């Protein structure tokens, strides 16, 4: 009897953790677990592609991933970020219509991004360095709408604190995509094109599951749609422009390297990024939890609560990233050779440099969220424009002569400069809005 009661209590606790609204420590752990699933899937897929493809094919896969990341960033800026900012400020009834408006907008935006990605990719295939990009890009475009909608669904779940639902959503994608990609790898049929098709199919199944679970929580009204779109665009234009410029900086490195040194060098850079992205479960998980938390701190406790939260979070992030940078400097090269094969040996110095750039970017999470909560997104745009200009200048100066080392130097210097500017911008925004 005692054992049965104990087992029943454990099951009840698990259900509470993995369903409905989750806040505090449990909510944070669920977000980290969810991001571990997402990042683990991305890492595992990249390793299997590298093991089954040439460096040039792996480089093309990486270039198409940057297109996917660009599209996700556009979606994040225009749809997910405004939803995260304004959803907590609406009543439960108003959220039904607000969510419906955003679902409709997401579908339209996805179609536009697919057309844009295919048009730009078609133009690039006219250049010798990108001649083989077309087939991989076509498969990405077929999967893009489902991948974007799945990411939107995750952010809606995080905004409401439905962290258990987000976990189940990504678990569905993990099981389906891992199953297909693993079978293709073992049968010798894995290539970048089939990876993107498998990715799209897994996300389509997860989206269908999410929409079924969302029934009764979404309403679409023409009157609400017009009001919601005005709210989104009046606020979202600045996060959108800021996100585009930041993304252009972060995702430009493989393209610069391909232009100057070819797709094979980009394949080696992809291995570097794969090792660096080991931090993604922690980094992105914290980001997914931190954004909504900052908005709630400001909404519930005002500017003083926001400032305390930003400072404590930043100290914690810096401590975590210091450990990460030391580990990457000492072990990054050996880890790359072990995971991707001996052909990727010798990338240790690049991993060390890029880990510094990632650390600077992560340290700015709290300041970016604080600026957004204080409704000063225009400041982020100005900073990101400076960062983009610095990236272009350093890329042309450092990447042609130094290759991958030049990429690492460019990234570290750009992100460090951007961190300093974001600290100054947050302090100025806080002095203007936070103390009023």
ABEGO torsion letter per residue (X at the ends): XAAAAAAAAAAAAAAAAABEBBBEAAAAAAAAAAAAAAAAAAAAAAAAAAAABBAAAAAAAAAAAAAAAAAAAAAAAAAAAAAAAAAAABBAAAAAAAAAAAAAAAAAAAAAAAAAAAAAAAAAAABAAAAAAAAAAAAAAAAAAAAAAAAAAAAAAAAAGBAAAAAAAAAAAAAAAAAAAAAAAAAGABBAAAAAAAAAAAAAAAAAAAAAAABGABBBBAAAAAAAAAAAAAAAAAAAAAAAAAAAAAAAAAAAAAAAAEAAAAAAAAAAAAAAAAAAAAAAAAAAAAAAAAAAAAAAAEAAAAAAAAAAAAAAAAAAAAAAAAAAAAAAAAAAAAAAEAAABGAAAAAAAAAAAAAAAAAAAAAAAAAAAAGAAAAAAAAAAAAAAAAAAAAAAAAAAAEAAAAAAAAAAAAAAAAAAAAAAAAAAAAAAAAX
